[in-house]
Amino acid sequence: MAHDNKVVSFSGQKAPARFSLPAALVRLRDASGQSLKSVLASFFDRADDALFELADRAGTNLDQTAYFDAMRELRLRRKAMVVSMLQYVSQAFNEIGKFQPQLATGTLEDIDQDSLSLVDHSQLEQQVAIDNLINKLRNRNTEQIRLLTVRVGYVVPGINLKDAQMPLSPEIICGGVAEACADLDIDIRAKLVVLKLFDRLLADTLGDFYKEANRTLINEGVLPEMKRPPAGKGPARSGQRSGVGGTGAASGADVPSGPAGESYGGPSSQATFSELSALLHQGDATSGGGGYGGAGYIDTDRLMARLTEAQSNSGQWGDGVVVPLNEQLKPILRSGEGQNLNPGQMDSDVINLVSMLFDFILEDRQLHPVMKALIGRLQIPVLKVALSDKNFFNRGGHPVRKLLNELALSAIGWTEKKTGQRDPLREKIESVVGRVLNEFTNNVALFEELLEDFSHFMDLDRRRRELVEQRLRDAEEGRARQERASEAAEGLVQDLSGQRDIPEPVAGLLNEPWTRYLQWVVLREGEDSARWQHARNLTEQLVWSVDPRPVSEATRSELLRAIPAIVDDLRKALQEISWDPFATDAAIRDLELAHVDVFQRLVTAPSRKAPSEEDARSTPPETPGEDVAQPEPLRPADEPAQVAPEADPVSPQWLEKADSLRVGSWIELTREETKVRCKLAAFIKATGKYIFVNRSGAKVAEYHRQELAADMEAGRISMLDDGLIFDRALESIIDNLRSSRKD
């Protein structure tokens, strides 16, 4: 089928009329669509190289033709194939439970033996290739696929979902591959080559794809504690779910259990809070007392009312001021007569835990002080949520936790704008915080609304930045290729002409149009191509023809035979790069005059050539092959790369850290006592450059590996943790409490 539309909008697809796709699956559909798009982009890039290599090693012309046909068709149909596969997977989500993958594997019992003879042989070969890919995917990613199937089934309890119908199952993905390949305008031999390429290149890259899909559902609160799939075959079922498009905690839900009675889901939420509470009171002689002293007592309802009143009066704290939660609670936990009020034990534990969480967040060096102050104003609203919902502490998909994580994550690379400059991110975060302070009472749905709105804002902002960064990457990669081509061309000319007596007009020809041609060959074909080897040989012949050393009796006849071909090839080469024809004619005339001078020297002064020949034999050989190899290590351009590491050695551990830096990682670099936050936008392999950009996508720094590792070792570059801040804070609290228990 032909796909005219090249744009796939996952969010714009509508589910069947009587079924609304749960929010968690909408998120999974959109996130997995982006991930799959990246996986396919990587596949097509690698496929082009692999097909070229296979064609180069092909044993017969028939095989080579198949490989080249496959390469050509993949290049032409790349975008259409990606769109087709993404639409296929999107359809599996929108018609979940009803969608049947066209090329799912079957057992021998499912096959009508009498119909086998009716199946076209080429069709059967394609089916076998698809079945092999399905089996390979299932065998290599068994656990992650089972975990994902259980989680998806848990979100849609009313649907009897078969393993093959899970929207990201190997059957669905391979069915998308089969449908995309069906439109390729190539014969069966080339089509099988493409399918085998999917088998060879795609299967190894989908492991991370399935892990990311599971992480997406975990972040949505879908069975976050499930580490291994249940022993049974069926997917998990739940009548009510906490944090999966629903509200409130589940009670009496049928949740799968793991080893040793470990429960996955809502019913175990209280156990996590109980563990935190027990860690808080380890070593206490008694379990009573809230820790705020005094004879008065304040119940949860009165405490919530006082917190709401304090929340509405939060404007008394100045902008940019961070007030610890304990300080904000002092007037709340004091009666009108000045008597201290003592919350109950559970409320006191919640207060302590929320206070410790925000202590971690507000001390985190990843956040700018302005952003800390803004997020710090959410302490009382978050405390109210935690008091009313104890599941808050272990429910990974809780909207309040997710909103805090999103706010902190968006602020990692933020820097304060100059006075008068508009700052959309700061304005948006201020708007979110303002709405929480002004509108939140006990309606957690407000956080869900704000989270959706802020996520949409960040998606638009992210797309804009990705476009800017992509343009930067393209420009840097183009510049790197151009630099590499210039180095290769200029190096070749220098190596071959450096020790020869080249007439000035011919030197101009070599340094201008001919160097341009050599650059064009490198950019178009590469340095390993036959075209480059031909250009290299022509360069050797060209410089030899104007200074034919060493001279022998046969030199004149060799020149007479070689010069016409040299001139002809030179003219064709300059025509290929559309060099000015008048300049080309002038250059050819200069070359011909140089050749005339050479013949005159050979005729008029033959006796002077003999000593020169002897001199040449006493010096290192000047054959073209050796001429290139010998001077290269001594070129001035190479000297800094050799000397610098020796002058300033870097520890291997820091080189490893530089190597492990992934695209998208945030760093903070110090320049003349000024700190700049930026992220790694690209690693340019051709030049070994790391390109860093600020939050707006503008380039702020570039490093080579050695320089990057040296600055990391010297402390001029430090890594920023872009993990979920709430989760990091909770992990830190638990680790600290457990450590103190051991002590």
N, C-alpha and C positions, 0 to 999 in steps of 0.2 A: 504494500500500500504506500502511496506517496504522501509525504508530509510536507505541506506547503508552509505551515506555520512553524517558524524556527524558535519560538519563545514558549517555554513551558511555565505556567503559573500554577504551582501546586495548590496555593491557597485559594485560587479562583475556581477550582474544580468543585462541582456540586455532587453531594452524595445522593443516592436514591431517595425518592420522595418520602418514604415512611421511616427512614433510618438516618439519624444524625450522628456523624462520626464523633466519638468522644474527643475532648480537647487534647488528651494525652496522645491519641493516635494522629490527630491533626499535626501536633508538634513533631511527632516521629516522622510523619510523611514528609513534612517540609524539610526537616533537618537531614533525613536520609536522602532526599532528593539532591540536596546540595553536596552531600558526601559522595553519592554515587556519580554525580557530575564530575567531581574532582578525580575519582578513581578512573572514570572512562577517559578523561583528558590525558591522564598519565598513560593509560593503555595505548591510546592512539599514537602518542609520542614515541613510545617504545616499539610499537608495532612497525612503524615506518623504518626504524633502524634495523629491526630484526628481519624484515622482509628484504631490505637491501642486502643484508649480510647473507641471507639464504640464497638470493639470486646470484650473488657473487660466487657462492660455493656450489651452485647447481651443477649437476653432472650432465644434464642434457638440455638442449634448447627448449624442449617442451616444458621441463620443470622451471626453467628460467622465465619463460613466458608466463606461466601460471603465477609466479611470484610477482612479476612486474604488473600483471593485470590486477592482482589483489592489492598491490601498493597503490596503483592509480585509482582504483575504485574506492578504497578506504579514504584517500585524500579528498575525492570528490563528494563522497557521501557521509563524511565524518559528522557534520552537524545534524543531518537528517537522522542518522543512526542513533545519536545521543538523544535527540528529541523523541524518537520512537520508543527507546528503552525507558526513558523517564515517564512517558505517557502510559506505557504498559504497567509499570510499577504503581503509578498514581491510580490507575483504574483498579488495580488489585486492592488498594486501600479503600477507595470509594465504594466498591462493591464487595466488601469483606464478607466472607462466608458464602458468597454466591459466585465469585469469580473463579473460573477453572483454568489453570495454566494449560496452554495448548499442547506443550511438549513435555508433560510430566512423565516421569519414568513409571513403567508398569512392570508387573511380574510376568513370568511366562504363562501363568494360569489365566491372565487377563487377555492373552493374545489368541485370536482365532487362527488356528494353524492353517485352515483352508484358504485364508485370505492373504497369507504371506506371499504367495506368488503374484498377487495383484499389486504389491507395493513396488514402486519404482526403485531400482537399485540405488540411484543417486539419493533418493529420499531416505532410504534405509541407512545409507552412510551418514547422512546428516543427523538422523535420529540417534545413531550410535555415538557420534561425536558429542551431541548435546547430553545424552545420558552419561557419558564419561565425565563431562564437566560437572553435572549435578552430583554424581557420586564423589568426585574429588572434593567439591565444596563441602559436602556433608561430612566426609571423613576428616577433613582438616579442621573444621570449625564446629564439631559436634556439640561441645558444651555450650558455646556462645549461642548457637542456633536454638538449642533446647531452652536455654534461659529466655531468649527473646520470644520463643513460641509460647512459653508459660506466661510471660508478662503480657503479651498481646491478648491471649485468651482470658486473662484475669480482667482486662479492661472491657471486654465484650462478653459478659457471662451468659447472655441470652443466645449466643451464636455457637453452633457446633462446628468449631474450626478445625479442619484437618491440617496436618503438618504442612502439606503441600500448598494449602491455601493461605498460610501466614504471608502477609504481603511482601515480606523480604526473604522468603524462603528461597533456597537454591532453585527450586522449580520455577518460581516466578521470575527470578533474575535471568535464568537460562532461557526461559520462554521469551523474555524480552530480547535476549541475544538472538534467538532463532528468528523472531519476527523482524528484527532489524536487518539480519543477514538475508532474509527472503527477498528483499528488494534490490540486492546487489546485482548489477548487470554484468555478471561474469559466469563462466562455465563452472561445472561442478568441481573440477579439479582446483580452481582458484578459490572457490567458496569453501572447500574443505580446508584449504590452507588458512583462511581467515578463522574458521572455527577452531582449528588446532592452535592458532595464535591466542584466541581467548582462553583455551585450556591451559596454554603455557604461561601466559602473562597475567591473566585476570585472577586465576585461582589463588595465587600467592599474595595478592594485595587485598583480598576481602576480609582477612582476619581482623584488621583494625576497624573495618567498616561495621562488622557485627558488634565489636566491643563498643563502638561509639553509639550504635543504636540502642544497646542495653543501657548505656550511661544516660541517654536522653530520657528513657522511661524511668530510670531511677531518680533523675532530677525532677520528674513529674510526680514522684511519690509512689510509683508502682513497684511494690515488693522490694524496697531498697535494701532489706536485710538478707535477701536470698543470694547466697554465694554459689550454690550448686543447684542444678535442676532437681526436682523431686524424683524419687525412685519410680513413681508411676508414670504411665505414658501420657495421660490426658493433661491438657493445660489447666492451670488454676482457674477456679471459679469463685466469684464473690457476688453476693446479692447486693451488698453495699460496700462502697470503697471510700477510704479517707484520702482525699487529695488527688483523686482522679476524676476531675470534672464534677465531683460531688461536694457536699458540705457536711461537716461533722464527722465524728469517728464512727467506724463500723462496729456493730455489736452483733455477735452471733454469726459473723460471716464465716463461710467455709474457706479457710485460708490454708494453703499447703504448708506442711511442716517439714523442716529439714532434719538433719541428724541431731540426736540427743534432745529431741523435742523442741528444737529451735524453731520459732514461729516466724513466718514472713508476713508482715502486714500490721494492720491496725490493732488487733487485740494485744500485741506485745508492747504497744507504745508506753503503757504505764510502767512496764518493767524498766525501761531505760531511765525514766524520771526517778524511779525508786533507787536505781543504782547511783545516779547522781546525788540524790538526797543522802544515801548511805555514805557515799564518799565525803560529802560535806560534814557529816557528823562522826566520822571515824575517830575513835579515841574519846568521844564525849562520854561523861559519866551518866548523863541523862539525855533523853531525846526530846524533852520539852523545852519551851522557851524559844522565842523568835529571835533573840539577840538584840532587841531594841530597848530592853529594860523598861522599868516603870510598871505600875500596877494596872494601868488601863489596858483594855483589849479592843481591837478593831477587827470586825469581821470582814469577809471578802467584799460584800456589797458596799459597805461604808468606805472601804479602801478604794474600790473602783470609782465610787462617786467623787471622792477627794482627788483621785488621779485625773479624772475627767476635768474637774475644776482647775487643777494645776496646769493641765494641758492647754486649756483655753486661755490661761494667763501666761503662756510661755513667752509672749512678746517682751516680758520684762528682762529676759536675758538678751544682752546686746548681740548684734551680728558679729560672727567670728569668735564668740566666746564659747568655750566648751566647758560645761558644768557637769561634773561627775554625778551619776544617778544618786548616790548616797547623799550628796549635798542637796539635790532637788527634793529628796524624800524627807529631809529633816522637818520642814514646816508641815508636811502632809501628815507625819506621824507624831504630831503634837496637838493636844486638845486646845480649846479656847482658853482654858485655865493654865496653860503652860505645861500640862501633864503629858509625859511620853506615852504614846499608844503602841501597844505590842501586837503585831499581826500573828495569826496562827502559824503553826509549825510549817505547813506546806507553803503558805504564802510567803513566809520568811525565806524558805529555801528557794522559791522562785525568784524573789528579789535578789538574793545573793548570786544566783546563777546568771540572771540578766545583767546584774552589775559587773560581774566578772567578764561576761561576753563583751560588753561595751568597753570595759577597761582595755581588753585586748585590741578591739577595733580602733579605739581612739589613740592607742600607743603605737599602732602599726605604722612603720616608716614608709609603707607603700603609698599612703594617702597624703595628699596635700593638706595643710592645716585648714584651708577654707572648706574643703570637702569633709574633713573630720567634724568641723563645727556644724555643717549642714546635717550630716548623718547623726551626729550626737543629739540633735533636737528630736530625734525619733525614739529616744530612750523610754519616755513615759508611755507613748502608744504601744511600743513593743512589749513593755512590762504588762500592760493591760491585756494584750493578746495572750501572753504566757500565763497570766493568772486565770484566764478563762478557758484555756486549752492546754492541758499538760502534754498533749501530743506534739506541741510546738517544738520540743527539744530533740525529738528523734524523727520527725516527719520531714524527710528531705525535700518533698515537694510543697511544703507549706508556703502559701503565697507571700507571707511576711518575710520568711527566710530568703525566698527567691528574689524578692524586691531588694532586700538589703544587699544580697550578692550582686545583683545587676547594678545597683547604684555604685557600689565599691569598685566593681570591675570596670565600669565606664570611666571612673575617675583616675585609673592608674596612670595614664599618660597625660592627664590634664595639667596644664600650667596656667597661671593667672594671666589674663589679658591686660594690655595697657588700658589706662583710663580712657573711656570714650569708645573702645572697641566692643562690638557686640559679641556675646559669648552664649551661643545657643544651648550648649550642654549645661552650663551653670544655671541658666534661666529655667531649663527643663527640670533639673533636680530641685531647684528652689520651689518650682510649681508643685512638684510631687510632695515635698515636705510640707508645704503650705496647706495643701488639700488634706493631708493626713491630720495635721494639727487642728484644722478648722472643722473637718467633717466627721472624723472617726469617733464613734462612741463604743459600740461593740459589734459593728457590722464588718466582719472580716472580708466580705465581698468587695468593699472599697479597695482593699489591697490588691485583689484580683484584677479589678478594673484598672488601677494605676499601673500594675505590673504589665498588663497587656498593652496599655498606651505607651509606657516607657520602652517596652521591648520593640514596639513598632517604630518609635522614634529612633532607637539605636540601630534597628535594621536598616532604615533609610540612611542614617549617618554612616553605617558600616559599608553600605554599597557605594556611597559617594567616595569614601576613603579608599575602598578597594579599586575603584576606577582610576583614581589619582595614582595609587601605588602601582597598578598594572602599567600605566603609561610610563611611570618612572622605571619599572623593571624592563619594559620593552626598550626604552631609550638606553639604559645602562647595558643591556645585553647587546644591543646594536652597536653601541660605542666599543664594547669589549671585543666584538667580532671584528670591527673595523681596525681597532688597535692591533689585534692579533694578525690580521691580514697585512697591515702596514709593516709590522715587525718582520713577518715572513718574507714579504716582497723586498723590502729594503735590505734585509739581511742577506738574501740571496744575491742581489745585485752587488752589494759590498764584498761579499765573500769571493765572487767570481771575477770582479774587476779590480779589486783592491791592489793586487800585485802585478797588474798589467798596465801598459802604457796606452791609455784610451784617449783618442783625439777628443777635443773639447765638444764639438758638435755631437759626436756619438755619446759622450758622457751625458749631455743634455737629453738625448733620446732615451737613454737608460733610466735616468733619474726622474723623468716626467712621464711621458706616455707609456713607456714600457713598465715602469713600476705600477702605474695605474692598472694596466692590464693584469699584472701578476696579482694585485690586490683583488681584482674582479674574479680571477680564477679561484683564489682561496675562498672568497665569500660564497661563490656559487657552487663550487665542486668540493672544496676542502683540500688539505695538504696530502691526503692519501690517495687522491684521484689520479687517473691516467692523464687527465688534462693538465694537472699541475706538473706531472713528470715530463710531459711534452714541453710545457713552457720552460721548465728548468733546463732541459736539453737545448732548447732553442736559444736560451740566454747564454749557455756555455759556448754554443757555436758562434753566436753574435760577437762576444768579446774576443773569441779566438780569431775570428775573421779579420779583426782590425789590428791584432797583435799576435800573429801566429808563432808563438814560441812553445817549445824549441823548434827551430827551423831545420828541415832536412831537404834532400834533393826532391822529395815527393811533395813538399809543401805547396808549391805553385799549382801543380795539377790537382791536388786536393781542394785548394781554394776555388779553382775554376769549376770544379764539380759541385761544391757546396754552396757557393754564393747565390746562385739563382734561387735555390730552394729557401735559403735564409731570408732573402728579400721578399719572396712571395709569401712565406709564412708570416713574416713581420707585418706585411700590409694587411693580410687577412685578420690577424690578431687585433690590429688597431681599428679595423672596420667593425669588429665584433663589439668593441666598447664605444662605438660611434665617435671616435676621435675626429677632430676637424680634418676633413680630407685635404685641405690646402696645407695644413701643418704636417699631415702625413706625407704628402708629396715632397715637401721641403726636407723632412727628416730622411726620407729615402734617398734624396739627392745627396745630402750630406754623407750618408752612409756609403753611397757609391763612390763619391770623391775620396773617402777614406780608403776604400778598397783599391782605387787607382794608385793612391800613395803607397799602399802596401806592395802592390805589384812592381812599382818603380823601384822601391827599396830592394826587393828581391832580385831585380834584374841588374841594377846599377851597382849594388854593393854586396855581391854574394860572399865575398871573402870575409866581410865583417860578421857574418852570421855564424861562421864556424866557431870562433871563440865564444860567442854568446851561447852556442849550444853546449860547449864544454862547461861554461859558467853555470848554465842551467842544471847540468848534471851534478855539479858540486853542491847545489842548493837543494832544499827539500822539493820533492816532485810537485809540479803544478797541474797535475791532471785534474779535470773538473771534479771528480768524486772526492779526491783528497783535499782539494782546495776548499771545499765547503766544510769538511769536517775539522780541519786543523785550526783555522783562525777563530771558530765559533766560541770556544771557551775563553778566548782572550778579548772578545768584544767588550768595549766599555759599558754597554748597556747591561751586560750580565754581571759586572763586578759587584754592584751594591747588593744584589740578591745573594751573592756568595759570602760577602764580607760581613753584612749586617748581623746574621745569626751568630757568627763567631764573636763579634764584638759585644753583643748583648744577649747572651743565651737565656732562654725561657724554660722554666721547669716543665717536664713532660705533662704533669697533672694539669697545668694551665692550658697547654696546647690541646689536651683532651677536652677540657671545658669549652674551649673555643670551638672545637669540632662538634661538640654536642649541642651547641646553640641552634635552636630550631627557628625557622621563619615564623614570625609572630611574637617571639619572646621580647619582653620589655626589659630595658636596662636603664640605669642612671649613670651618666658619665659626667665627670667633673672637669671643667675647663676654666683655668684661672679663677678658682674659687666660686665659679658659677656652676650650678647643677642643672643638667639638661636631661629630660626623660625622652626616650625614643625607643622604637622597636625595630627589630630586624625585618626589613621588607623583602630582601632578596639576597641570595648568595650567587654571585656570578662565577660560574665554574671556569669560564675561559680565562679570566684574570685572577681568580681567587679572591675577589673583593666581597666584603660584607657591607651591604648598603643599609643604613639606618635612617628612619624617617620619624618626624614628630606626629602628633595626633592628627594633624591636618593632611598628612601624606607628603609633606615637603621634606626633601633630603637634608639631613643635618650633619651626617658624618659618614665616612667610609673607611674601612680598615682592611688590611691584608691579615692573614691568619697570625703571623708573627707579631704584628703590631697589636692586634686585638688581645692576644694572650698576654703580652707584656703589660698592657694597661690594666688587664684584669688582675694580674699578679701584683701590680703596684697599687692597687686600690683605686685607680682612677675610673674604673668601670665596675659597677656592682649590679647583680641580677635583681630584678623585681619579681616577686611571686604573684602570678596572675590567677592563682587558684581561688576557689570560692571562700570569701573572707569569713562568713558565718561558720562554715564547716571547719576552717582552720582554727577559728577561735574556740569552737567546742572541743576539737581534738586537743588543743593546748590546755584547756581547763581540765579535761579528763586525765591527760598525762601528768599534769602538775599535782592533781589530787591523788592519783595513784602513787606517784613518786613520794609524796609526803607520807602516805600510809606505810610504804616500805621503810622509810626513814624512821 
